[in-house]
Amino acid sequence: MIAKLVLQTFIWFGVMGALLFLSAGTLHWQGAWVYLVGMVGLSLILGITLAQRDPGLMNERLSRPIQKNQTAADKVLLSILLLAILGWQIFMGFDFRFGWSTVPVWAQVVGTLVLLVGIWICYLTMLENSFAAPVVKIQDERGQHVITTGPYSHVRHPMYAGAILFFAGTALLLGSWWGLASVLVFVVLLAIRTFIEEKTLRAGLRGYDDYANEVRYRLIPMVW
């Protein structure tokens, strides 16, 4: 499992690095290096920790993004989301190449902090919910049940809330105002995915209706 984690981490961020630097037309992009090196390090440290604490969840997290028992709607949406992420990286590379954005250092520092907060929220979510698979499905074989504690006591989809902060922080760290504006695309896609996920959970997970009635907000407390 650890070997698979290491391999997937280097492949994923290797692809990210290739897209960023090829579209930027240079390797002299400090923000991109900080992002890539930091993400590889954090992914390995947190991934190994999670694998030791909850190997069942880590096995799910390392599974293919398109699976047989995944809902059809989620297969389509997740494919769009992955393509959007790849296109977003290329877009921010072009932003750096052509100088469309001028982001001050202090904003990049803020972006780094926002990115770290997003990662921490996602990690807390996985520590709380052993069924936080990357695809929408009911995990009967693992005895899935409703999680109501930790970040789930505040919003029904804390992983997506953390992901939005991660995307926003990434754009700022990479120095792209246009990349930050493009995060609205991810907000819309993740909002749509909450409806897909909740339809599946309401139909197949006992007690989810009661939980949804208790925790009213999907992504942002007191907002939505």
C-alpha positions in Angstrom: 0.0 0.0 0.0 2.8 2.4 0.9 4.6 1.7 -2.4 1.3 2.4 -4.3 0.9 5.6 -2.4 4.4 6.8 -3.3 4.0 5.8 -6.9 0.7 7.5 -7.3 1.9 10.6 -5.5 4.9 11.1 -7.8 2.9 10.3 -11.0 0.1 12.7 -10.1 2.3 15.6 -9.1 4.7 14.7 -11.9 1.9 15.3 -14.4 0.9 18.5 -12.5 4.5 19.7 -12.8 4.7 18.9 -16.5 1.5 20.8 -17.2 2.6 23.8 -15.2 6.1 24.1 -16.5 5.3 23.3 -20.1 2.5 25.8 -20.3 4.7 28.4 -18.5 7.5 27.7 -20.9 10.1 27.8 -18.1 11.3 25.9 -15.1 12.0 29.3 -13.3 8.8 29.5 -11.4 9.4 29.6 -7.7 5.7 29.4 -6.7 5.3 26.2 -8.7 8.3 24.5 -7.2 7.2 25.4 -3.7 3.7 24.0 -4.5 5.0 20.8 -6.0 7.7 20.0 -3.4 5.3 20.9 -0.6 2.5 18.8 -1.9 4.6 15.8 -2.5 6.0 16.0 1.0 2.6 16.5 2.7 0.9 13.9 0.6 3.5 11.3 1.6 3.6 12.2 5.3 -0.2 12.4 5.7 -0.8 9.4 3.4 1.6 7.2 5.3 0.0 8.3 8.6 -3.5 7.6 7.4 -2.4 4.2 6.0 -1.2 3.2 9.4 -4.2 4.5 11.2 -6.9 3.4 8.7 -5.7 1.1 6.0 -9.2 0.4 4.8 -9.8 4.0 4.0 -6.4 4.4 2.4 -7.1 1.5 0.2 -10.2 3.3 -1.0 -8.4 6.5 -1.5 -5.8 4.7 -3.7 -8.5 3.1 -5.9 -9.3 4.1 -9.4 -11.3 7.3 -9.9 -13.9 5.4 -12.0 -15.3 2.3 -10.5 -17.9 -0.4 -11.3 -20.2 0.3 -8.4 -19.9 4.0 -8.7 -23.1 5.9 -9.7 -23.3 6.8 -13.4 -23.8 10.5 -12.6 -20.7 10.6 -10.5 -18.6 8.9 -13.2 -19.5 11.7 -15.5 -19.0 14.5 -13.0 -15.8 13.2 -11.6 -14.4 12.8 -15.2 -15.3 16.5 -15.8 -13.7 17.5 -12.5 -10.4 15.8 -13.3 -10.3 17.3 -16.7 -11.0 20.7 -15.3 -8.2 20.3 -12.8 -5.7 19.5 -15.6 -7.0 22.4 -17.8 -6.8 24.7 -14.8 -3.1 23.9 -14.3 -2.4 24.6 -18.0 -4.3 27.9 -17.7 -2.3 29.1 -14.7 0.9 28.2 -16.6 -0.1 30.4 -19.4 -1.0 33.1 -16.9 2.6 32.9 -15.6 4.1 32.9 -19.1 2.2 35.9 -20.4 2.1 37.9 -17.2 -1.7 38.2 -17.0 -1.5 38.4 -13.2 0.6 40.4 -10.7 0.2 38.7 -7.3 2.2 40.2 -4.4 4.3 38.0 -2.2 2.0 38.6 0.8 -0.9 37.2 -1.2 1.1 34.1 -2.1 1.9 33.7 1.6 -1.8 34.0 2.4 -2.5 31.5 -0.4 -0.1 29.0 1.2 -1.9 29.3 4.5 -5.3 28.9 2.9 -4.0 25.8 1.0 -2.7 24.3 4.3 -6.0 25.0 6.1 -7.9 23.2 3.2 -5.6 20.2 3.5 -6.0 20.1 7.2 -9.8 20.1 6.9 -9.6 17.3 4.4 -7.3 15.3 6.6 -9.6 15.8 9.7 -12.5 14.6 7.6 -10.7 11.4 6.7 -9.7 10.8 10.3 -13.3 11.2 11.3 -14.9 9.3 8.4 -13.4 5.9 7.4 -15.8 5.8 4.5 -14.6 9.0 2.8 -14.0 7.3 -0.6 -13.1 9.5 -3.6 -16.1 8.1 -5.5 -19.8 8.2 -4.7 -21.0 4.8 -3.6 -22.4 2.9 -0.6 -19.7 0.7 1.1 -21.9 -2.1 2.4 -18.9 -4.5 2.5 -17.2 -2.1 5.0 -20.3 -1.5 7.2 -20.7 2.1 6.2 -22.8 4.2 8.6 -23.6 7.9 9.0 -20.9 10.0 10.5 -22.2 12.9 12.5 -19.1 14.0 14.6 -16.1 16.2 14.0 -16.3 18.4 10.9 -19.6 16.6 10.0 -21.3 18.2 12.9 -20.9 21.6 11.1 -21.4 20.8 7.4 -22.5 17.7 5.5 -19.6 17.8 3.0 -16.5 19.0 4.9 -14.1 17.4 2.3 -15.5 19.6 -0.4 -15.2 22.7 1.7 -11.6 21.8 2.3 -11.1 21.2 -1.4 -12.4 24.6 -2.3 -9.9 26.3 0.1 -7.2 24.1 -1.4 -8.0 25.2 -4.9 -8.1 28.9 -3.9 -4.8 28.6 -1.9 -3.1 26.9 -4.8 -4.1 29.6 -7.3 -2.7 32.3 -5.0 0.5 30.4 -4.2 1.1 30.0 -8.0 0.5 33.7 -8.5 -2.6 33.6 -10.6 -5.6 35.9 -10.1 -7.3 34.2 -13.1 -6.7 30.9 -11.5 -8.4 32.1 -8.4 -11.4 33.4 -10.4 -11.6 30.0 -12.0 -12.1 28.3 -8.7 -15.7 29.2 -9.1 -15.9 26.4 -11.7 -14.8 23.9 -9.0 -17.3 25.4 -6.5 -20.1 24.8 -9.0 -18.9 21.2 -9.8 -18.5 20.3 -6.2 -21.9 21.8 -5.3 -23.5 19.7 -8.1 -21.7 16.6 -6.7 -23.2 17.2 -3.2 -26.6 16.6 -4.8 -25.4 13.5 -6.5 -23.9 12.2 -3.3 -26.8 13.0 -1.1 -29.2 11.3 -3.5 -27.2 8.1 -3.2 -26.8 8.4 0.6 -30.5 9.1 1.2 -31.4 6.1 -0.9 -28.9 3.6 0.5 -27.6 4.7 3.9 -29.9 4.3 6.9 -30.2 7.4 9.1 -28.8 9.9 6.5 -32.2 11.7 6.2 -32.2 12.4 9.9 -28.6 13.6 9.8 -29.3 15.9 6.9 -32.3 17.4 8.8 -30.1 18.0 11.8 -27.1 19.5 9.9 -28.6 21.9 7.5 -25.5 23.3 5.7 -23.7 21.5 2.9 -20.4 23.4 2.5 -20.3 26.6 4.5 -21.8 27.0 8.0 -24.6 29.6 8.1 -24.4 30.1 4.3 -25.2 26.9 2.3 
